[in-house]
Amino acid sequence: MALGKDRRAYLLDQANLGGMDAQPLAGAAVAGGTIINAAVAYTTSLATYVVFRGAGAGCPAGQTGGLTAIKVSATSPPALSIAWCGGVAAASSPAVSMTTAQGANAILWYAGTDSRLHGVDGDTGQSVLADTTALGTVVSNQTPIVANGRIFVASNNRVFASRPSARPT
């Protein structure tokens, strides 16, 4: 998948990229603004998702937030749709953690504009953690690092390490 500054997502065939005249397998308007940040991709037992920082276009009714999840269908040809929009306004791109290689308990981690670490359920976008520790200023091109049960976030001239115990049910 490629996310464009034109607010669209394009799904490409990795076996046949097509050169200069490539035609995407699927394409859709997915963002309310320019997409110029790193996205995270993951697969759970429910679906395959690509999540980016920013307001989505075509979010499900009543949903808004700092992250937008694009669902890639397993149909032929594949289709793209907005699965969920959620979380507080994001100051960083998301990172993902899972408790198993099969995608159990996918949690997206990001720093909010409120200078706090946030975790949302990877399938629903519902909040599972809002850390109370203030991180300081997080620049927009930061992405948390997930390693050995900890989430690391760089801020100003410090690195914060968190070991959250929250897991979606």
N, C-alpha and C positions, 0 to 999 in steps of 0.2 A: 504494500500500500504506500502511496505517496500522498502527502498532504501539501496542498498548494497555497501560495499567498492569495490565490483567487477564491479562498474560502471553501474549496472543494477537496474531496478525497477521491483518489483514483486507485482502483485495484488492478494490478498488472499481473500478467502470466509470467512467472519467473523462468519458465522454459522457453518463452517466445516473447521477448521484450519488444521486438518489432522495429527497432531503430528510430529514425526521425519521424516516421509516419505511424508510430505505435498507436493502437487503439486499446483503451482500457477495457477490461472485462466488465467493470462497473464503475460508475462515477456518480457522485451526489454532492449537493451543497450541504455542508455539515457545520459550518461555523458562521457566527454573526459578525466576525471580523477576520482580519488577516491571521493566518496560522504561521507563526515564525518561532516555534519552540519544539523541543524534543517530545515525541510521543512514546508511549509504552504499549507493547503488544503482548497479549497472553491468552491462553485458552483454559477454560474451566470446563466442568462437566456440562454446563448449560450452553456455552457459546465460545466463539473467538471474538476478542475485542481489541480495538485500538483506542487508547484514551489520550487526549491532548488537553493542555491547559487553555481555557478560553470558553466563552459563551457559545453554546450550540445553536444551530438553526434547525428548527423542527423538533425541539425537545418535547418529550411526552407532556401531556397536559399537567400544569401545575408545577413542573420541575424547572429549576434554574440552578445555576451554580458556577463554580470556578473550573470544573472539569466536565468534559463531554466524552461519552463513550459511544464509539461506532461499533455496531454489531455486524459481523461478516457472516452471511448465511451460508449453509452448506449445500445450497441448491446449485443446479447447473443451468445457466451460468450463475455465479454467486451474485448476491445483492447486498447492498449496504443500507443500513438504517441506524437511526439514533436510538440506542438502547436506554440511556439515561443521561441526565445532566444533574450534577450535584456537587455538594461541598461548598465551603466558603470560598470567596475569591482567592485564587491561587497566585502566589508570588514565585512559585517554582514549578518546573515540570514534574510530573509524577514518576515514582518508582513503584515496583510491585514486589510483594512477597507472597509466598504460598507455603502451606505446611506439607504438601506432597507434590511430587512431580506430575500428578494427575490434575493439578489445579485446585486442590481443596483449600478452602479458606483464603481466596485471593484478596489481598488488601492493598489498596493504592495509598502510598504515602506521599505527602507534599507539604511544603511550607505555605501557610496562608498569608494574606496581606495583613492579618492580625499578628504576625510574627510568632505563630505557634505551629507546632507539628500537628498534622491532621491525618487520620486514616479513614478510608471509606471502603465499604464492601465492594469488591470487584464486579459482582454480578448485578448489584442494585444501586450503587452510589450512595447508600445510606451510611451516615456517620457511625463509626465504631470506636473512634478515639479523637479527642481534642485535648492535646497535652496542655497543661497549665503553665509550663515553663516558657517564658518569653525568650525568643531566639535572638532578638536584635534585628538588624537590617539584613534581609535576605535578598540578594540580587536576582533579577528575573531569569538569568540563565543557569541558576543552580538547580541541581537535581539531587535529592537525597540518595544516599548509598545504603543499601540493605545488605548486611553481612552478619552471619552468626547470631541471629536473633536480635540484632541491634539496628537502629536507624541512625545514620550520621548525617548531620546537616551543617554546612559551613555558613557562617554568618560573621560579618565584619572581619575581625582578626581572630576568631575562635571557631572551634568545631564542637558541636553539641552531639552527644551520644545518648540515645534513648533506648530503653529496653521495655517496650510496651507489652502489656499482658493481655490486651484486648484481642479477641478473636470473634468474628461474626458467628452467629448460631445458625 
